[in-house]
Amino acid sequence: MKPELTPGLVRACASFPQYAIDERDTAAAVDVACGVVDENQRGLISGTPTYSLLTEGFFSQAREDANAICLSGLRSYAAHMR
């Protein structure tokens, strides 16, 4: 999966709210990413990997953990406001 330097990508990078990324830097980043993919395909990965780093179970657990942390913080805050 190689990124492509498209007009849409250039526009998105240029209008990034926190800091704009100019077209030259966007093109350089795309070149580097493509080089990493090429290197991985040549020497490390052949075919389609059979693994998934972020599974549905991971996201489910992360959502539950985040919810528990938020609830704990809100309850603590509410207890101090009484």
N, C-alpha and C positions, 0 to 999 in steps of 0.2 A: 504494500500500500504506500505509494509514493504521493507526496503532495504535488499539486500543479500550481504554477504561477499564473493564476487567472486574473482577469480584471476585478472580479468580485473579491478575491483574496487581497489584492492590492488596495482596493477601496476599504475593506474591513480593517486592514492593518493601519491605513492612513487615518481612519476615523476612530481608532481605539480611544475611549474616553480618558484613560489615565495618562497615556502618552502615545503620540502618533509614531508609527514605524514607517519610514519612507520606503519607496519602491525598491531602491538599491539594497537596503537591508533585508527587505522581505525576500527578494530574489536570492540573496546570499543564504538566508535561512533555509529556503526551499532546496538550494543546491546541497547544503550540508545534510539535510534530512534525507535527500535522495541518495547521497553518498553512503550514509549509514545503512540504509535499506540495501543498497547494492552490496556493500561489504558483508552484511549479515547473510544475504542470499548466497554469495560466493563461498563463504567459509564456515558459516555457522548453522544456517537453516536451509533445509531442502524440503520443498513441498509446502503444504499448508500445516501449520502447527496444530496439534490436537488438544491443546490446553486452552483454558480460559483463565486469565489472571483475576478478573473481577466477575465473580459468579453472581447469580441471583441471590444465593444465600448470603454472600458478602454484603450486598446492598441491603438486604432485609435486616441483617444483624446491625449494620451501621446505622440504619434508620431507627431501630429500637434503642440502640445505645445513645444516639443523639437525643431522642425523645426523652429518655430517662434522665440524661444530664440536664436538659432544659427544664423538665418538671422539678427536679431537685433544686435547681437554682431559683426558680420562681417560688417554690414553697419556702425556701430559706428567706428570700426577699420579703415575701408576704408575712412571715413570722416576725421579722424585724420591724415591719410597718405597723404592727398592732399596738 
